[in-house]
Amino acid sequence: MKVRAHVIVSGRVQGVFFRYETKKEALKRGVKGWVRNLPTGEVEAVFEGEKEDVEEMIKFCRKGPPLAKVKDVKVSWEEYKGEFEDFKIIH
């Protein structure tokens, strides 16, 4: 089943390769969407793909790359749109 999740990650998540590692994980799992830094110091992402792959991406966000210190992950499940061709880091 295809799903879509909108995620906001807070903590020490900028300047620690969070976006790069998120993209790497997404490509590995065939998840589409995007990730970006927010001016608030948080990281925002949208993941679309098979439910189990998107859930793995959320699990990754709860931990992050080695230098990250994730405090919180807010997940909003949305209607799957299939609007992405790949996974991008956006600015």
Summary of the structure (lengths in Angstrom):
residues: 91
radius of gyration: 11.8
end to end distance: 29.6
largest distance: 33.9
contacts: 278
relative contact order: 0.35
helix: 27%
strand: 42%
